[in-house]
Amino acid sequence: MTFRTRLYARLQTRSRASLNETFRHLPPAQAPSRVPLASTHDVWDLPGLAMQVPADLPRDVVSRSERLKTGVLSLLLRHLPNTERRTRWDRATAEQHLLDVLDGGIPIDLWADWKTDAGWARLFTQGPLASQIRREGDALVADVRPLSKAERYAGLAAVGVRVGLAIDERGPRPLWIELEDGTRVTPTDGAAWERARLIASAGLQTYTVFVKHLVHLHFCAAQPLAVLVHNLLPWEHPLARLLFPHTAGSLLVNWRANRSLLGPHGAVQAAYSYTWSGVKDLFHHALTTFDYADYDIPDALARKGLMPLIESGAFPYGEDALLVWGVIERYVRDYIEAVYPDEASFSADTTLRRALDDLQGVLPKPIVVTDRASLEHMLTRFIAMVTFEHKLVGGIAYEFMTVPYFFPHRAWDGATAEDTVPWREETEANLIGKWGTTARSYPLAADWSYVAVDERTRAAMRRFREALDEAGRTIDARNARRAHPFPFFHPALLESSIAV
Ligand SMILES: [Fe+2]
């Protein structure tokens, strides 16, 4: 293990411990301060977009010690990047020594059959890739070809792939992988299949972590929601109080991401296959093609042809996503009815209308809110994005995105599996990154009712907790009969916001 690996592991372990300490207590109910906004050009070096984004943040959002820590980390990333490549790991050594860098860490809890094709394909039905499949003819397909447009580092494999799967009551299995050059490889192709699976994994992980997690959830969902609460709604407004738990810690974590994940020395270009220029191409693509309708979970699942899978019990993600979506939707409706007993009272709220008009300036795409129903819908979708959707693509990354021969973060253009997986030091750097970014933040099921403005909305918040308990019992019952449990959307494990 190299000096750098050890150094970054120590820093991340300390940072994870400090996050755990922060999230032991819910944030105090106090008016969030206004945050300055700037162009995407100024903040992300992405010109030509109309969206405004939070710029440098006030002291009560980013403390002096936080600034100092992040400053030191940026200097380290610039002058001592954790990108060494010294040792190659074969399969057995990789498994044996993966967690050495974390002094054993938390054991990685994968399915017993994770080394098989069936175990790998389960990533698409109850792992971090489950929100990316759609039916195309006879196959369920995941498609990350947009990656092919981005500039790659020399020597790394082209990972803009498509993957076809068959999913039925017996479980999922891969049918084919279409590599970036159009070649189709199937599970009967021996060593070529093994290599294709590693390459596909690297593409799927890159797309999940960067596009689905960072851009869609941190920047297109949590960020505008936080601006609504910080800048656009008065603190006394009941919707500011509804959203407070779902924005807690969001601007701080995005501020950190802007400094340590993005940029020419950031962790994204260091860990994945793309140069900073390539990452920016992908960033631009992700913002301009983003569509809020993709996160209207029930409609999106139906549009993607996935309802029959859910009905057959072969798609645990879809089944539990619909359950938790329903709980959030009923809560938002309950809360909105307490705030606006009729349409006239909604229409009379000129403060909200003005706030929603101004919100358009910080969104990647406009949102239309004309009545209580469309307001409920928009809020349900945002809360779903920052809770269970974030859990899927971010919160379970330590479990699913760290084992190099299962689901590697990058792939070299090698002839064999051993030459295709990332180097030992790269794998360790990825593990350390995932370790530091998967601490559990504020619990969704905590008692947040202390932020309510009145008894009616407080009661709605309490009913939400009861409904979450009930959903948890349903998920427990489902998991008792599932061949492979899917515990991650259990409300006891969900977080209220994307604070990590
Ligand atoms: Fe996150």
Boltz pocket constraint, residues with backbone or C-beta under 6 A from the ligand:
constraints:
  - pocket:
      binder: B
      contacts: [[A, 213], [A, 218], [A, 390], [A, 394], [A, 437], [A, 498], [A, 500]]
      max_distance: 6.0
